[in-house]
Amino acid sequence: MSTAAVPVLRAASTAFGLVMVASAAVQADGPGLVAAVVAAAAVLASSVFRPAAPVAVLLTLAVIVLADAAPVLTATSGLCAAAYLVLRHTAAVTSPTVVGAVGFTAAGLAAAMRIGGGALIAAIAGLFLAGSIPALLVTMLISAALALLAALYAAVLDRRQPAG
């Protein structure tokens, strides 16, 4: 990697890291906000000290738990976390890396959403995975099937419980 590319990669990685923390902290208050500030500081520190990057991701996970973040915000944070870590540690971003990150984000969203929305997201992700590694497609199929089963089970439980 050329020395001219290093500042660009650091800036892009830092941007993804800060978006990771911001998307997790949208609904945060109290302890979640404190964890978000510490996570943002860890993102900035990782520009100089790379081992701080996983710490920033773990602190962002704490923010998500403390804030009880919405699934879309959690998925955004997770996708940004993947980009942040990849760019922080290597310049070799390959197509399978991007497809895998986007595909698993879509699978996670599909599991968190109702059946119709989840099926739509899984179908869109399938369009991007058409030329990818067959093992990734099998993994996506299994995770989408499990998400569908979980959604069906939740729907059955919702119908069994009396209203009120």
C-alpha positions, -999 to +999 in steps of 0.1 A: +000+000+000+014+034-009+020+060+018-005+083+000-033+059+005-028+055+043-045+089+053-074+082+030-080+047+045-077+061+080-102+089+072-126+064+056-123+040+085-128+067+110-159+079+092-173+044+092-164+041+129-181+073+139-213+064+119-212+031+136-213+048+170-238+075+160-263+050+146-261+030+178-265+061+200-295+076+183-319+064+210-293+064+239-296+082+271-277+081+304-252+052+306-257+045+269-247+080+260-216+078+282-207+045+265-212+062+231-188+090+239-162+065+251-167+044+219-163+076+197-131+083+216-119+048+209-127+052+172-106+084+171-078+067+192-077+038+168-063+061+141-031+060+159-034+028+180-050+001+159-059-023+189-084+004+200-106-005+170-121-038+184-126-020+218-146+007+199-168-020+184-174-037+217-183-004+233-207+003+205-223-031+212-227-019+248-244+012+235-268-009+214-277-030+245-281+000+268-301+020+243-323-009+232-316+003+196-341-004+168-332-032+144-325-009+115-301+012+136-284-019+149-280-033+113-266+001+102-242+000+131-231-035+123-225-029+086-204+002+095-185-018+121-176-044+095-164-016+071-146+001+099-126-030+110-118-040+074-105-006+065-087-002+097-067-034+093-062-038+055-065-020+022-075-052+004-113-049+003-126-076-019-160-082-035-167-112-013-160-091+018-185-065+007-211-090-004-208-109+028-212-079+050-242-066+031-257-101+028-255-109+065-268-074+074-298-081+051-303-115+068-302-099+102-328-073+092-349-100+077-349-118+110-359-087+129-387-076+106-421-089+098-424-116+071-432-093+042-404-068+048-379-096+056-387-115+024-383-083+004-349-076+020-338-112+015-348-111-022-329-079-028-298-093-011-302-124-033-298-102-064-264-091-052-253-126-042-261-142-076-224-144-087-209-150-053-195-180-035-219-209-033-211-215+004-222-179+012-254-185-007-261-217+013-254-198+045-277-170+035-305-195+026-302-212+059-303-179+079-332-166+058-351-198+064-345-196+101-356-160+101-388-170+083-394-198+108-388-174+137-412-148+122-439-175+116-435-187+152-438-151+165-470-146+144-485-178+158-477-167+193-492-132+187-525-148+175-527-171+205-524-143+231-557-126+240-558-089+232-557-065+261 
